Amino acid sequence: MNKSQGLEEAIRSEALRLGFASCGFARADAADNAGIDLRRWLEAGHHGTMGWMESRADQRVSPTALWPDARSAIALGMSYAPASDPLALAARPDLGRISVYAQGADYHKTVKKALKALARFIVEQAPSELKVFVDTAPVMEKPLAQAAGIGWQGKHTNLVSREHGSWLFLGVILTSLELEPDRAEPDYHCGSCTACLDACPTAAIGPAHRIDARRCISYLTIEHDGPIPIELREAIGNRIYGCDDCLAVCPWNRFADAAHANRAFLPRAELAAPRLADLLALDEQGFRDMFSGSPIKRIGHQRMIRNCLIAAGNSGSPALAAAIAPHLDSGDAVVAESAGWAMDQIGRLRSE
């Protein structure tokens, strides 16, 4: 650290050197009100089958509940802004659409590695206690990021940045240091815009910055391990892992520059536009090989096949019937039911 630099400025400079696009500071208790919203969301059942959200809610409501010695929060954002239109494959029913964030390296590993490097730098400059978090821990990164001035939570509940749009992975460092907080970002920048609400295929986004995960395609294709509700299947289209629609239509993304994206998140060729027929032909080992190093690997082979069967049914293409057929006799009841639905859907769409 230069003698002329304050600690906050030195941390911010090192964060940018390590690949983060944004860095801000807040008091550890700056976003405690978010805990009230969390409890209301859980009480309404909007978390679906994500029991882990409820089981650690007492820690999630505030960083100081998780770690009483925390005094400051350092919020960090790493850009994954795409170079191409995330909605471009909507007109290609033979291909599977994978959310932009999952087309490259696993962000958990990339962000955590950079967080740990920044943590080491901080301790060297100012001996202290600290903890690092990506989104697998019970920390509410988005409210803390807003409190630290990185951006605000849009109507779709995701963070939106003036400089980087909707395309930021978030990480948090909690520290025992007393750091000078940045000014919180106001939450009125969305104005009267309803682009994200209008774009949501399943009407999962409700009023007051509230989202019902049980209707969200990202939840249904990633977190939910049972059959996808019949009434939501057609709206899923050819999305097989996540959904970018509410992010992609945000007007603030016109300021996002793919040149600022961390190169670890550049899309892998085999994940940018995979053929449904090829994915449906994968066995367990083939699935592990294809998605090695990707966050997609954690959903497992059977859940990916389920998702691809829904997409294949929505394609209405008889050419995909041969790829669907082997799964009719699957030992996994969810996969077998999805295959039967897909066959019926292709027949129904062909006759219309």
C-alpha positions as CSV (number, residue, x, y, z in Angstrom):
1,M,0.0,0.0,0.0
2,N,1.4,3.4,-1.0
3,K,1.8,5.8,1.9
4,S,-0.6,8.2,0.2
5,Q,-3.3,5.6,-0.1
6,G,-6.0,5.0,2.5
7,L,-6.8,1.4,3.3
8,E,-10.1,1.5,1.4
9,E,-8.5,2.9,-1.7
10,A,-5.7,0.2,-1.5
11,I,-8.3,-2.6,-1.2
12,R,-10.3,-1.2,-4.1
13,S,-7.2,-1.0,-6.3
14,E,-6.2,-4.6,-5.5
15,A,-9.7,-5.8,-6.1
16,L,-9.7,-4.4,-9.6
17,R,-6.2,-5.9,-10.2
18,L,-7.6,-9.3,-9.2
19,G,-10.4,-9.2,-11.8
20,F,-13.3,-7.6,-9.9
21,A,-15.2,-4.9,-11.7
22,S,-16.7,-3.3,-8.6
23,C,-15.8,-2.9,-4.9
24,G,-17.7,-1.1,-2.2
25,F,-17.7,-0.9,1.6
26,A,-20.6,-0.9,4.1
27,R,-21.2,-1.5,7.8
28,A,-21.8,-5.1,8.5
29,D,-25.3,-4.3,9.8
30,A,-26.1,-1.9,7.0
31,A,-28.7,-4.2,5.3
32,D,-30.4,-5.7,8.3
33,N,-33.8,-4.6,7.0
34,A,-33.4,-7.1,4.2
35,G,-33.9,-9.8,6.9
36,I,-37.5,-8.7,7.4
37,D,-38.2,-9.1,3.7
38,L,-36.5,-12.5,3.7
39,R,-38.8,-13.8,6.5
40,R,-41.9,-12.6,4.7
41,W,-40.7,-14.3,1.5
42,L,-40.1,-17.5,3.3
43,E,-43.5,-17.4,5.2
44,A,-45.2,-17.0,1.8
45,G,-43.6,-20.2,0.6
46,H,-41.9,-18.5,-2.3
47,H,-38.7,-20.4,-1.8
48,G,-40.3,-23.6,-3.0
49,T,-38.2,-26.7,-2.1
50,M,-35.1,-24.7,-1.2
51,G,-35.1,-25.8,2.4
52,W,-31.6,-24.5,2.9
53,M,-33.0,-21.0,2.6
54,E,-35.2,-21.6,5.6
55,S,-32.9,-23.8,7.7
56,R,-30.3,-21.1,8.0
57,A,-32.6,-18.0,7.9
58,D,-31.5,-16.9,11.4
59,Q,-28.0,-16.5,10.1
60,R,-29.0,-15.2,6.7
61,V,-30.9,-12.2,8.1
62,S,-27.8,-10.3,9.1
63,P,-24.0,-10.7,8.8
64,T,-23.7,-10.0,12.5
65,A,-26.0,-12.9,13.2
66,L,-23.7,-15.1,11.2
67,W,-20.5,-13.6,12.7
68,P,-21.0,-11.3,15.7
69,D,-17.4,-9.8,15.4
70,A,-18.1,-8.5,11.8
71,R,-17.8,-4.7,11.7
72,S,-17.6,-4.1,7.9
73,A,-18.6,-5.7,4.7
74,I,-16.6,-5.5,1.5
75,A,-19.0,-6.1,-1.5
76,L,-17.4,-7.1,-4.8
77,G,-18.8,-7.7,-8.2
78,M,-17.1,-9.6,-11.1
79,S,-18.5,-9.0,-14.6
80,Y,-19.7,-11.8,-16.9
81,A,-21.3,-9.4,-19.5
82,P,-22.0,-11.4,-22.7
83,A,-20.7,-10.3,-26.0
84,S,-23.8,-11.7,-27.8
85,D,-27.5,-11.5,-27.3
86,P,-28.5,-13.9,-24.6
87,L,-31.9,-14.3,-26.2
88,A,-30.6,-15.2,-29.7
89,L,-31.3,-18.9,-29.4
90,A,-35.0,-18.4,-28.6
91,A,-35.8,-19.1,-32.3
92,R,-33.7,-22.4,-32.4
93,P,-35.9,-25.0,-30.8
94,D,-33.4,-27.8,-31.7
95,L,-30.8,-26.2,-29.4
96,G,-30.8,-25.9,-25.6
97,R,-30.5,-22.5,-24.0
98,I,-28.0,-22.3,-21.1
99,S,-27.9,-19.2,-18.9
100,V,-25.0,-16.9,-19.7
101,Y,-23.5,-17.3,-16.3
102,A,-23.1,-21.0,-16.7
103,Q,-21.5,-21.2,-20.2
104,G,-18.0,-20.6,-18.8
105,A,-16.0,-21.6,-15.8
106,D,-17.7,-22.2,-12.4
107,Y,-18.0,-18.8,-10.9
108,H,-18.0,-20.2,-7.4
109,K,-14.3,-21.2,-7.8
110,T,-13.2,-18.2,-9.8
111,V,-14.8,-15.6,-7.5
112,K,-13.7,-17.4,-4.3
113,K,-10.1,-17.7,-5.5
114,A,-10.0,-13.9,-6.1
115,L,-11.7,-13.2,-2.7
116,K,-9.1,-15.3,-0.9
117,A,-6.3,-13.4,-2.7
118,L,-7.9,-10.1,-1.7
119,A,-8.3,-11.3,1.9
120,R,-4.6,-12.1,2.1
121,F,-3.8,-8.6,0.8
122,I,-6.0,-7.0,3.4
123,V,-4.5,-9.0,6.3
124,E,-1.0,-8.0,5.1
125,Q,-2.0,-4.3,5.1
126,A,-4.1,-4.4,8.4
127,P,-3.9,-7.5,10.6
128,S,-7.5,-8.5,11.2
129,E,-10.1,-11.3,11.3
130,L,-12.1,-11.9,8.1
131,K,-14.3,-14.3,6.3
132,V,-15.0,-14.7,2.5
133,F,-18.4,-15.7,1.0
134,V,-19.8,-16.5,-2.4
135,D,-23.5,-17.5,-2.8
136,T,-23.2,-20.9,-1.1
137,A,-23.1,-19.3,2.4
138,P,-26.0,-17.7,4.3
139,V,-25.1,-14.1,3.4
140,M,-27.4,-11.8,1.5
141,E,-25.0,-10.4,-1.0
142,K,-27.4,-8.3,-3.0
143,P,-28.6,-6.0,-0.1
144,L,-25.0,-5.7,1.1
145,A,-23.9,-4.8,-2.4
146,Q,-26.6,-2.1,-2.6
147,A,-25.6,-0.8,0.9
148,A,-22.0,-0.6,-0.4
149,G,-23.0,1.4,-3.5
150,I,-22.3,-1.2,-6.2
151,G,-25.8,-1.1,-7.6
152,W,-29.5,-1.6,-6.6
153,Q,-31.9,-4.5,-6.6
154,G,-34.0,-4.2,-9.7
155,K,-37.7,-5.2,-9.9
156,H,-36.5,-8.7,-10.9
157,T,-34.6,-8.8,-7.5
158,N,-31.2,-9.1,-9.1
159,L,-28.5,-6.4,-8.7
160,V,-28.3,-3.8,-11.4
161,S,-25.2,-1.6,-11.8
162,R,-24.9,1.7,-13.7
163,E,-21.6,0.5,-15.2
164,H,-22.1,-3.2,-15.6
165,G,-25.9,-3.7,-16.0
166,S,-27.3,-7.0,-14.7
167,W,-24.2,-9.1,-15.3
168,L,-22.3,-9.3,-12.0
169,F,-21.3,-12.2,-9.8
170,L,-21.2,-11.1,-6.2
171,G,-18.9,-11.9,-3.4
172,V,-18.6,-10.6,0.1
173,I,-15.7,-10.2,2.6
174,L,-16.7,-9.7,6.2
175,T,-14.0,-8.2,8.4
176,S,-13.4,-7.1,12.0
177,L,-11.9,-3.8,10.6
178,E,-13.8,-0.6,10.8
179,L,-13.8,0.6,7.2
180,E,-15.2,3.9,5.9
181,P,-18.6,3.0,4.2
182,D,-19.5,4.1,0.8
183,R,-22.8,5.8,0.1
184,A,-25.6,3.3,-0.5
185,E,-27.2,3.2,-3.9
186,P,-30.8,4.4,-4.1
187,D,-33.3,1.9,-5.4
188,Y,-35.4,4.2,-7.6
189,H,-33.3,3.9,-10.8
190,C,-35.8,1.4,-12.4
191,G,-38.5,4.2,-12.4
192,S,-41.7,3.1,-14.2
193,C,-39.9,0.5,-16.3
194,T,-41.5,-3.0,-16.3
195,A,-39.4,-4.6,-18.9
196,C,-38.3,-7.5,-16.7
197,L,-41.8,-8.2,-15.4
198,D,-43.2,-8.2,-18.9
199,A,-40.4,-10.5,-20.2
200,C,-40.8,-13.2,-17.5
201,P,-42.2,-16.2,-19.4
202,T,-43.9,-17.6,-16.3
203,A,-45.0,-14.4,-14.5
204,A,-42.8,-15.3,-11.6
205,I,-41.9,-11.6,-10.8
206,G,-44.5,-10.0,-8.5
207,P,-44.8,-6.5,-7.1
208,A,-42.5,-5.0,-4.5
209,H,-39.3,-6.6,-5.7
210,R,-40.7,-10.1,-4.9
211,I,-40.2,-13.2,-7.0
212,D,-42.0,-16.5,-6.6
213,A,-39.2,-19.1,-7.1
214,R,-41.9,-21.8,-7.7
215,R,-42.7,-20.2,-11.0
216,C,-39.1,-19.1,-11.9
217,I,-37.5,-21.1,-14.8
218,S,-34.1,-20.8,-13.1
219,Y,-35.5,-22.5,-10.0
220,L,-37.4,-25.1,-12.0
221,T,-34.4,-26.1,-14.1
222,I,-31.7,-25.9,-11.5
223,E,-33.0,-26.2,-7.9
224,H,-36.2,-28.2,-8.3
225,D,-35.6,-31.9,-8.5
226,G,-39.1,-33.2,-9.0
227,P,-41.4,-33.1,-12.1
228,I,-41.8,-29.6,-13.6
229,P,-45.4,-28.5,-13.2
230,I,-47.4,-29.2,-16.4
231,E,-48.8,-25.7,-16.6
232,L,-45.3,-24.2,-16.7
233,R,-43.7,-26.5,-19.2
234,E,-44.6,-24.8,-22.5
235,A,-43.3,-21.4,-21.1
236,I,-39.9,-23.0,-20.5
237,G,-39.4,-23.3,-24.3
238,N,-35.9,-24.5,-25.0
239,R,-34.3,-23.3,-21.7
240,I,-32.5,-26.2,-20.2
241,Y,-30.4,-24.5,-17.5
242,G,-31.6,-21.2,-16.0
243,C,-33.2,-18.2,-17.7
244,D,-31.8,-14.8,-18.7
245,D,-34.9,-13.1,-20.0
246,C,-35.5,-10.7,-17.1
247,L,-31.8,-9.7,-17.1
248,A,-31.3,-9.5,-20.9
249,V,-34.1,-7.0,-21.4
250,C,-33.0,-4.6,-18.7
251,P,-32.3,-1.2,-20.3
252,W,-29.3,-0.6,-18.1
253,N,-27.4,-3.4,-19.9
254,R,-26.7,-0.9,-22.7
255,F,-23.9,0.3,-20.4
256,A,-22.4,-3.2,-19.9
257,D,-19.3,-3.9,-21.8
258,A,-18.2,-7.5,-22.5
259,A,-14.6,-6.2,-22.5
260,H,-14.9,-5.8,-18.7
261,A,-15.9,-9.4,-18.2
262,N,-13.6,-11.8,-16.5
263,R,-12.1,-14.1,-19.2
264,A,-12.8,-17.2,-17.1
265,F,-16.5,-16.7,-18.0
266,L,-16.1,-16.7,-21.8
267,P,-18.5,-19.3,-23.1
268,R,-17.3,-22.8,-23.9
269,A,-18.1,-23.7,-27.5
270,E,-20.0,-26.9,-26.4
271,L,-22.2,-24.9,-23.9
272,A,-23.0,-21.9,-26.0
273,A,-25.5,-23.7,-28.3
274,P,-25.8,-27.4,-27.6
275,R,-28.0,-29.6,-29.7
276,L,-30.8,-31.2,-27.7
277,A,-30.4,-34.5,-29.5
278,D,-26.7,-34.7,-28.4
279,L,-27.6,-33.8,-24.8
280,L,-30.3,-36.5,-24.7
281,A,-27.8,-39.0,-25.8
282,L,-25.4,-38.4,-22.9
283,D,-25.0,-41.1,-20.3
284,E,-23.8,-40.4,-16.7
285,Q,-20.1,-40.4,-17.6
286,G,-20.8,-38.3,-20.7
287,F,-22.6,-35.8,-18.7
288,R,-19.8,-35.5,-16.1
289,D,-17.2,-35.1,-18.9
290,M,-19.1,-32.5,-20.8
291,F,-19.9,-30.4,-17.8
292,S,-16.6,-30.8,-15.9
293,G,-15.6,-27.4,-14.4
294,S,-19.1,-26.0,-15.0
295,P,-21.7,-25.1,-12.3
296,I,-24.1,-27.2,-14.4
297,K,-22.5,-30.4,-13.1
298,R,-24.1,-30.0,-9.7
299,I,-27.7,-30.6,-11.0
300,G,-26.8,-34.1,-12.0
301,H,-27.4,-36.1,-15.2
302,Q,-31.1,-37.0,-14.6
303,R,-32.2,-33.4,-13.9
304,M,-30.4,-32.3,-17.1
305,I,-32.1,-35.0,-19.1
306,R,-35.5,-34.0,-17.6
307,N,-34.9,-30.4,-18.7
308,C,-33.8,-31.4,-22.2
309,L,-37.0,-33.6,-22.6
310,I,-39.2,-30.6,-21.7
311,A,-37.3,-28.5,-24.3
312,A,-37.5,-31.3,-26.9
313,G,-41.3,-31.6,-26.4
314,N,-41.7,-27.9,-26.8
315,S,-39.7,-28.0,-30.1
316,G,-42.6,-29.8,-31.7
317,S,-40.0,-31.5,-33.9
318,P,-40.6,-35.2,-34.9
319,A,-36.8,-35.3,-35.6
320,L,-36.2,-35.4,-31.8
321,A,-38.5,-38.3,-31.2
322,A,-35.7,-40.8,-31.6
323,A,-33.7,-39.0,-29.0
324,I,-36.6,-38.9,-26.6
325,A,-37.7,-42.6,-27.0
326,P,-34.9,-44.2,-24.9
327,H,-36.0,-42.2,-21.9
328,L,-39.5,-43.6,-21.9
329,D,-38.3,-46.6,-20.0
330,S,-36.0,-44.7,-17.7
331,G,-35.7,-46.0,-14.1
332,D,-36.1,-42.5,-13.0
333,A,-39.8,-41.8,-12.7
334,V,-39.5,-38.1,-13.3
335,V,-37.4,-38.6,-16.5
336,A,-39.8,-41.3,-17.8
337,E,-42.8,-39.1,-17.2
338,S,-41.1,-36.1,-18.9
339,A,-40.3,-38.3,-21.9
340,G,-43.9,-39.4,-22.2
341,W,-45.0,-35.8,-22.0
342,A,-42.5,-34.7,-24.7
343,M,-43.7,-37.4,-27.1
344,D,-47.3,-36.3,-26.5
345,Q,-46.4,-32.7,-26.9
346,I,-44.6,-33.3,-30.2
347,G,-47.7,-35.1,-31.5
348,R,-50.1,-32.4,-30.3
349,L,-48.0,-29.6,-31.8
350,R,-47.6,-31.4,-35.1
351,S,-51.4,-31.9,-35.4
352,E,-52.2,-28.2,-34.8
